[in-house]
Amino acid sequence: MTTALPAGSSPRLHDAGRLFARYYLRGGFRISVDGVNRVPRTGPVVLIANHSSLAEPQLIFGMLPRRSVFLVKDELFRGAAGGFLRRIGQIPVRRGEPDRAPLLTAVRVLRDGGLVGVFPEGTRGAGDVATAERGAAWLVRASGATVLPVATRGTLRPPGGSRRFRPEVDVLVGEPFTVEVGRGRTGLEEATERLRGELAALVRTLDKRREEALRRKGKRSNDRV
């Protein structure tokens, strides 16, 4: 397994963190993962995912079959937690501020054959991918990486309601694809829209699957009445 982590990271601690993330969330969620076999095992990969809660980064980090580096908001890099995140190779990003240093660190990871995870919405929202920032496209242009979309649903509390006991959370890994990123801002914007569209389509697919599963459960319940 390639190290492909930022300088100063501990591969051993990184792998222990992955193992912990893979299982500890299962105490609070019923987690289903589909398509993990689509994750490229080698080579540079930019993973793009929707983001609606703090659970998604941990969930994806744990389920991936290879080491991964995520761009994480710098507010989480404080105290002991920040030291741990750095040691397992995660990269702090200041939201809303121009800062190329994190992207350059991520490019070095990609050029070493690593996987870098980005949440293109930039900030935590409803996970609907209505807008996207250009960081993911910039990384693809700088590294020639393959793009891997990942959709998650189920971590948010229902609007106006309380969280159910161990709600069902679904993770759907899409097909990896490549994208040519043109020069300048126009090239970034066009590629960003392509990435946003691919991820949004995957999220819609997952939503349809979850709706169909709910209908089937409702039908079974009615059949037992």
HELIX and SHEET records of a PDB file:
HELIX    1   1 PRO A   11  TYR A   24  1                                  14    
HELIX    2   2 LEU A   25  GLY A   27  5                                   3    
HELIX    3   3 VAL A   36  ARG A   38  5                                   3    
HELIX    4   4 ALA A   55  MET A   63  1                                   9    
HELIX    5   5 ASP A   74  LEU A   76  5                                   3    
HELIX    6   6 GLY A   79  ARG A   87  1                                   9    
HELIX    7   7 ALA A  101  ARG A  111  1                                  11    
HELIX    8   8 GLY A  135  SER A  143  1                                   9    
HELIX    9   9 GLY A  184  ARG A  224  1                                  41    
SHEET    1   A 7 ARG A  30  ASP A  34  0                                        
SHEET    2   A 7 GLU A 168  VAL A 173  1                                        
SHEET    3   A 7 THR A 146  ARG A 153 -1                                        
SHEET    4   A 7 VAL A  45  ALA A  49  1                                        
SHEET    5   A 7 LEU A 115  VAL A 118  1                                        
SHEET    6   A 7 VAL A  69  LYS A  73  1                                        
SHEET    7   A 7 ILE A  91  VAL A  93  1                                        
END                                                                             
